[in-house]
Amino acid sequence: MIVVPDWLDRLAAQAARISVPPVLRPPAGRGREAAVLMLFGEGPLGPDVLLIQRSTRGRRHAGQPAFPGGGVDPGDGGPVGAALREAAEETGLDPAGVTVLSALPELYLHHSDNRVTPVVGWWHEPSAVHAASPDEVDSVERVPVSELVDPVNRFTLRHPAGFAGPAFRVRGMLVWGFTAMLLDQVLREGGLDLPWDPSREEDMPPDVLDLAARG
């Protein structure tokens, strides 16, 4: 019998009920179906979540930390199948070791015209992971939740276009944009976050801005 930690059960239940801000609500009849896997496990430093750093050679989201994921293909059977397949292709994980707990409401990304379903999973039998698709992924990290919620690692990131959002600096990665927003909301809804100072602001680093401008 697979035992899921109480904290993750609560997080998955709360996350499935999150309200979607108007700016992220999918428009009728638009957007490609996509999915990402929010995979939580128990690592040497406590609970952690799997993140990838996308290749700096990529055309879309170059160099950005992200959850494993991608478009839903006809053979996937839906977002859950797509999230597991993409995670296996990008990180080499064994999907048999993953227990899917819930799927969050669809979120629309205007920039890529994707309707993204976040899928929450428990890594009941972790397998070795690595950058299994070098053209798409530069590195793979199991990031401890304790580092994500540490107020020292949290701040608000300002974009020159005028918008700002939550960001994390962990494991040598600057986590921002959609991934940071989703982490921020899920950790908060799950009662795992700690008080931090949103008024601590930083400008988008020029190198990150250059990569983001590719497409």
C-alpha positions in Angstrom: 0.0 0.0 0.0 1.3 3.4 -1.0 1.3 5.9 1.9 1.1 9.6 1.0 2.3 12.1 3.6 -0.4 14.0 5.3 1.1 17.4 4.3 1.0 16.4 0.6 -2.6 15.1 0.9 -3.6 18.5 2.3 -1.6 20.3 -0.3 -3.1 18.3 -3.2 -6.6 18.8 -1.9 -6.2 22.5 -1.4 -4.3 23.0 -4.7 -7.2 21.3 -6.7 -9.5 24.0 -5.4 -7.4 27.1 -6.1 -9.1 30.0 -7.8 -7.7 31.0 -11.1 -7.0 34.7 -11.6 -8.8 36.2 -14.5 -5.6 36.8 -16.4 -4.9 33.0 -16.3 -8.3 31.8 -17.3 -8.3 30.0 -20.6 -10.3 31.8 -23.4 -13.0 29.7 -25.1 -11.7 27.8 -28.1 -8.1 28.8 -27.8 -4.8 27.4 -26.7 -3.0 24.1 -27.1 -3.5 21.5 -24.3 -0.4 21.1 -22.2 0.5 19.7 -18.7 3.3 19.9 -16.2 4.2 17.5 -13.4 4.5 19.0 -9.9 6.3 16.0 -8.4 6.9 16.0 -4.6 9.1 13.4 -2.9 11.0 12.8 0.3 14.7 13.6 -0.1 17.7 13.7 2.2 16.8 17.2 3.3 13.1 16.5 3.7 10.2 17.1 1.3 11.3 18.3 -2.2 10.0 19.1 -5.6 11.4 18.2 -9.0 12.4 21.1 -11.3 14.3 21.3 -14.6 16.4 24.1 -16.0 15.5 24.4 -19.7 18.3 24.5 -22.2 19.8 27.9 -23.0 19.8 26.7 -26.6 16.0 26.4 -26.7 13.8 28.6 -28.7 11.0 28.9 -26.0 11.6 29.5 -22.3 15.3 29.3 -22.8 17.3 28.8 -19.6 14.2 29.0 -17.4 13.6 26.7 -14.4 10.3 24.9 -14.9 8.3 21.8 -14.0 8.7 18.9 -16.4 6.0 19.0 -19.0 4.8 19.9 -22.5 2.0 19.5 -24.9 -0.7 16.8 -24.7 -0.3 14.3 -27.6 -3.2 12.2 -28.9 -1.8 9.0 -27.3 -1.4 10.5 -23.9 -5.0 10.1 -22.9 -5.1 13.5 -21.3 -3.0 15.8 -19.2 -2.0 13.2 -16.6 -0.5 10.9 -19.2 1.2 13.9 -20.9 2.8 15.1 -17.7 4.2 11.7 -16.9 5.4 11.1 -20.4 7.1 14.5 -20.7 8.7 14.1 -17.2 10.1 10.7 -18.2 11.5 12.1 -21.5 13.0 15.1 -19.9 14.4 13.7 -16.6 14.6 9.9 -17.1 12.3 9.2 -14.2 10.3 6.0 -14.0 6.5 6.9 -14.1 5.7 3.7 -12.3 7.2 5.3 -9.1 4.8 8.2 -9.3 1.3 8.3 -7.6 -0.9 11.0 -9.2 -2.9 12.8 -6.5 -4.8 15.6 -8.2 -5.0 17.9 -11.2 -5.3 21.6 -10.8 -7.5 23.9 -12.9 -6.3 24.8 -16.4 -4.1 27.9 -16.5 -3.7 29.9 -19.8 -0.3 31.2 -20.8 -0.8 34.0 -23.4 2.9 34.0 -24.4 2.9 30.4 -25.6 -0.9 30.0 -26.2 -0.9 26.9 -24.0 -3.7 25.7 -21.7 -1.6 24.1 -18.9 -3.0 21.6 -16.4 -0.6 21.2 -13.4 -0.6 17.6 -12.2 0.4 17.0 -8.5 2.2 13.7 -7.8 3.9 11.8 -5.0 7.2 10.2 -5.8 6.6 7.0 -3.8 9.6 5.2 -5.4 12.1 7.8 -6.6 14.4 6.9 -9.5 17.6 8.5 -10.7 17.0 11.6 -12.8 19.2 13.6 -15.1 19.0 15.8 -18.2 17.7 13.1 -20.4 16.9 15.4 -23.3 20.0 17.6 -23.6 18.4 19.7 -26.5 15.6 20.7 -24.1 17.0 20.4 -20.6 20.3 21.6 -19.1 19.9 20.2 -15.6 17.5 18.5 -13.2 17.2 19.4 -9.5 15.3 18.0 -6.5 14.7 21.3 -4.7 13.9 21.0 -0.9 10.7 22.7 0.1 12.5 24.1 3.1 14.7 26.1 0.7 11.8 27.3 -1.3 9.9 28.6 1.7 13.0 30.2 3.3 12.3 34.0 3.4 16.0 34.6 2.5 15.4 32.9 -0.9 12.2 34.8 -1.7 11.6 38.2 -3.3 9.6 40.0 -5.9 11.0 40.2 -9.4 10.4 43.2 -11.6 10.2 43.0 -15.4 11.0 46.1 -17.5 7.6 45.8 -19.1 6.1 46.9 -15.8 4.8 43.7 -14.2 6.2 42.0 -11.2 5.8 38.6 -9.5 7.1 36.2 -6.9 10.5 34.7 -7.4 12.9 32.2 -5.7 16.6 31.9 -5.8 17.5 28.2 -5.0 20.2 25.8 -6.1 21.8 28.4 -8.4 18.5 28.9 -10.2 16.3 32.0 -10.5 12.8 30.6 -10.5 10.3 33.2 -11.8 7.3 33.6 -14.1 4.7 30.8 -14.3 6.7 28.3 -12.3 7.3 30.7 -9.4 3.7 31.9 -9.4 2.4 28.3 -9.3 4.9 27.3 -6.5 3.9 30.4 -4.5 0.2 29.6 -4.7 0.5 25.9 -4.1 2.8 26.3 -1.1 0.6 29.0 0.3 -2.6 27.0 -0.2 -1.0 23.9 1.3 0.0 25.8 4.4 3.8 25.2 3.8 4.9 28.8 3.2 6.6 31.0 5.8 6.2 34.8 6.0 8.4 36.7 3.6 8.8 40.2 2.4 7.2 40.9 -1.0 8.5 44.5 -0.9 12.0 43.2 -1.3 12.3 43.7 -5.0 14.9 43.0 -7.7 15.1 43.8 -11.4 15.2 41.1 -13.9 18.9 40.3 -14.6 19.9 41.3 -18.2 21.0 37.7 -19.1 17.7 36.3 -18.0 15.9 39.0 -19.9 17.9 38.3 -23.1 17.0 34.6 -22.9 13.3 35.3 -22.2 13.2 37.6 -25.3 13.9 34.7 -27.7 10.3 33.7 -28.0 
